[in-house]
């Protein structure tokens, strides 16, 4: 029998919340939902859910705070943020707090289902790679989701780690954004989902591993081809 994934929906708009409940129950998910930020935080911290769909604008506690609190306790909890805000700074805020993806309202329910499935494939599958990666002046500890540079410990999100791992395995060549979306994020090529998530995560990662993020020497952009990791190994 196919495993039923546990999905938590934290959304204060009744029509959207009820509609999402119906859609995901129809697709075989076990769904818990709430429209209150405080209750969403309590449920989100319970560790009982495979993935959380988390609205940003909530009464009581907003989605950014809920995401931050969950990440402090559990780096592996899958989170997709639902937001009416499409400004780049809001997207960066959500991803910087550790969200796996974001979906801007109004959204296609079919695409949201695809994104949920993609995140679950990745978080339940994972990438089997070496435990320690040497990026020149930075050493990445895969098991503990940390990087070290000059004895300074740099915390990595799970997504940043998976991005580094995939680029590390394919470091002999540049990797396109489309390939990263397919192999790291788990989106099918047929879905043709437009997202700037790759670029945003690369920028975040550079701020952690590059001596001068404005002039990267380890995680470089190859014009017209994508990204390449220049590292010994």
C-alpha positions as CSV (number, residue, x, y, z in Angstrom):
1,X,0.0,0.0,0.0
2,X,1.3,3.5,-0.9
3,X,2.4,5.5,2.1
4,X,0.1,8.4,3.0
5,X,2.1,11.6,3.6
6,X,1.0,13.8,6.4
7,X,0.5,17.4,5.2
8,X,0.0,20.4,7.4
9,X,-1.7,23.5,5.8
10,X,-1.5,26.8,7.7
11,X,-3.6,29.3,5.8
12,X,-6.0,31.8,7.3
13,X,-8.2,32.3,4.2
14,X,-11.0,29.8,4.7
15,X,-11.8,29.3,1.0
16,X,-8.2,28.6,0.1
17,X,-7.6,26.4,3.1
18,X,-10.7,24.2,2.5
19,X,-9.9,24.0,-1.2
20,X,-6.4,22.8,-0.5
21,X,-7.7,20.3,2.0
22,X,-10.0,18.8,-0.6
23,X,-7.3,18.7,-3.3
24,X,-4.7,17.0,-1.2
25,X,-7.1,14.5,0.3
26,X,-8.1,13.7,-3.2
27,X,-4.4,13.1,-4.1
28,X,-4.1,10.7,-1.2
29,X,-2.6,12.9,1.6
30,X,-3.5,12.9,5.2
31,X,-4.2,16.5,5.9
32,X,-4.3,18.7,9.1
33,X,-5.1,22.4,8.7
34,X,-5.4,25.6,10.7
35,X,-6.0,29.3,10.0
36,X,-4.3,30.5,13.2
37,X,-0.6,31.3,13.5
38,X,-0.2,30.2,17.1
39,X,-1.9,26.8,16.4
40,X,0.2,26.5,13.2
41,X,3.4,27.0,15.2
42,X,2.3,24.4,17.7
43,X,1.4,21.9,15.0
44,X,4.5,22.7,13.0
45,X,6.8,22.0,16.0
46,X,5.2,18.7,16.6
47,X,7.3,16.9,14.0
48,X,4.4,14.8,12.8
49,X,4.1,16.2,9.3
50,X,6.1,15.3,6.2
51,X,5.5,18.7,4.7
52,X,4.1,22.1,5.8
53,X,2.3,24.5,3.4
54,X,2.7,27.7,5.3
55,X,1.1,31.1,4.5
56,X,3.1,34.2,5.3
57,X,0.2,36.5,6.5
58,X,-1.4,34.9,9.5
59,X,-3.1,36.1,12.6
60,X,-1.1,35.7,15.8
61,X,2.2,34.6,14.4
62,X,3.3,35.2,10.8
63,X,4.7,32.5,8.5
64,X,8.2,33.9,8.6
65,X,8.4,33.5,12.4
66,X,6.8,30.0,12.3
67,X,9.4,28.9,9.6
68,X,12.2,30.4,11.7
69,X,11.0,28.6,14.9
70,X,10.6,25.3,13.1
71,X,14.1,25.6,11.6
72,X,15.7,26.2,15.0
73,X,14.4,22.8,16.1
74,X,14.4,20.8,12.9
75,X,16.5,21.5,9.8
76,X,14.9,18.6,7.9
77,X,11.2,19.7,8.1
78,X,10.0,20.2,4.5
79,X,8.3,23.7,4.2
80,X,6.7,25.4,1.2
81,X,5.6,29.0,1.8
82,X,2.4,30.4,0.3
83,X,2.6,34.2,-0.1
84,X,0.8,37.0,-1.8
85,X,4.1,39.0,-1.7
86,X,6.1,38.6,-4.8
87,X,8.8,41.2,-4.1
88,X,12.3,39.7,-4.2
89,X,13.1,40.7,-0.6
90,X,10.1,38.7,0.7
91,X,11.1,35.7,-1.4
92,X,14.7,35.9,-0.1
93,X,13.4,36.3,3.5
94,X,11.4,33.1,3.2
95,X,14.2,31.1,1.6
96,X,16.8,32.5,4.0
97,X,14.8,31.2,6.9
98,X,15.0,27.7,5.4
99,X,11.8,27.3,3.3
100,X,12.3,24.7,0.6
101,X,10.3,26.6,-1.9
102,X,7.7,29.4,-2.2
103,X,4.5,29.7,-4.2
104,X,3.0,33.1,-4.9
105,X,-0.8,33.7,-4.9
106,X,-2.8,33.3,-7.0
107,X,-1.3,29.9,-7.8
108,X,-2.1,27.0,-10.0
109,X,-3.3,24.1,-7.8
110,X,-1.9,21.6,-10.3
111,X,1.5,23.3,-10.0
112,X,1.3,23.4,-6.2
113,X,0.7,19.7,-6.2
114,X,3.7,19.1,-8.4
115,X,5.9,21.3,-6.1
116,X,4.7,19.4,-3.0
117,X,5.5,16.1,-4.7
118,X,8.9,17.3,-5.9
119,X,9.9,18.5,-2.4
120,X,8.8,15.2,-0.9
121,X,10.7,13.2,-3.5
122,X,13.8,15.1,-2.6
123,X,13.4,15.1,1.2
124,X,12.5,11.4,1.3
125,X,15.1,10.4,-1.2
126,X,18.2,12.4,-0.5
127,X,21.6,12.3,-2.1
128,X,24.1,9.8,-1.1
129,X,27.5,11.5,-1.3
130,X,30.8,11.8,0.5
131,X,30.6,12.9,4.2
132,X,33.2,15.7,3.8
133,X,33.8,18.0,0.8
134,X,36.9,20.1,0.4
135,X,36.1,23.4,-1.4
136,X,39.6,24.8,-1.1
137,X,39.4,27.2,1.9
138,X,36.0,25.7,3.0
139,X,35.3,22.2,4.3
140,X,31.7,21.0,4.2
141,X,30.5,18.5,6.8
142,X,27.6,16.7,5.0
143,X,26.3,14.9,8.0
144,X,26.1,17.9,10.3
145,X,25.0,20.5,7.6
146,X,27.9,22.8,8.4
147,X,30.8,24.3,6.6
148,X,34.1,25.5,8.2
149,X,36.3,28.4,7.0
150,X,39.2,29.6,9.0
151,X,37.8,27.8,12.1
152,X,34.5,29.6,11.7
153,X,31.5,27.3,11.5
154,X,28.9,28.2,8.9
155,X,25.5,26.6,9.1
156,X,24.0,25.4,5.9
157,X,20.4,24.7,5.1
158,X,19.5,21.3,3.7
159,X,18.9,22.8,0.3
160,X,22.2,24.5,0.2
161,X,23.9,21.3,1.1
162,X,22.2,19.4,-1.6
163,X,23.1,22.1,-4.1
164,X,26.7,21.8,-3.1
165,X,26.6,18.0,-3.3
166,X,25.2,17.9,-6.8
167,X,27.6,20.5,-8.1
168,X,30.5,18.7,-6.4
169,X,29.6,15.4,-8.1
170,X,29.4,17.2,-11.4
171,X,32.3,19.6,-10.8
172,X,34.0,18.8,-14.1
173,X,31.4,20.7,-16.0
174,X,28.9,23.6,-15.7
175,X,25.4,22.6,-14.5
176,X,22.3,24.4,-16.0
177,X,19.5,25.8,-13.9
178,X,17.1,23.5,-15.5
179,X,19.2,20.5,-14.5
180,X,19.5,21.7,-10.9
181,X,15.7,22.2,-10.8
182,X,15.3,18.6,-12.1
183,X,17.9,16.8,-10.1
184,X,18.1,18.8,-6.8
185,X,14.6,20.3,-6.5
186,X,12.9,17.3,-8.1
187,X,10.8,19.1,-10.7
188,X,10.1,17.2,-13.8
189,X,11.3,18.7,-17.1
190,X,7.8,18.5,-18.5
191,X,6.4,20.7,-15.7
192,X,8.2,23.8,-17.0
193,X,7.9,25.5,-13.7
194,X,9.4,29.0,-13.7
195,X,11.3,29.8,-10.5
196,X,14.3,31.9,-9.4
197,X,14.9,29.6,-6.5
198,X,18.2,28.4,-8.0
199,X,19.7,31.8,-8.4
200,X,18.6,32.9,-4.9
201,X,20.1,29.8,-3.3
202,X,23.3,30.2,-5.2
203,X,23.5,33.9,-3.9
204,X,22.9,32.7,-0.4
205,X,25.5,30.0,-0.6
206,X,28.1,32.3,-2.0
207,X,27.7,34.6,0.9
208,X,28.7,31.7,3.2
209,X,31.5,30.0,1.2
210,X,33.1,32.8,-0.8
211,X,35.7,35.2,0.6
212,X,34.2,37.8,-1.7
213,X,30.7,36.9,-2.8
214,X,30.7,39.7,-5.4
215,X,33.6,38.0,-7.1
216,X,33.1,34.3,-6.6
217,X,36.1,31.9,-7.2
218,X,34.6,28.6,-6.0
219,X,30.9,28.7,-7.1
220,X,31.1,30.5,-10.5
221,X,28.6,31.4,-13.2
222,X,29.4,30.1,-16.6
223,X,27.7,32.4,-19.1
224,X,24.9,30.6,-21.0
225,X,25.6,27.3,-19.3
226,X,24.8,27.6,-15.6
227,X,26.9,27.1,-12.5
228,X,30.1,25.3,-11.8
229,X,31.9,24.3,-8.6
230,X,35.7,24.8,-8.8
231,X,37.1,22.5,-6.1
232,X,39.7,19.9,-5.6
233,X,38.5,16.4,-4.9
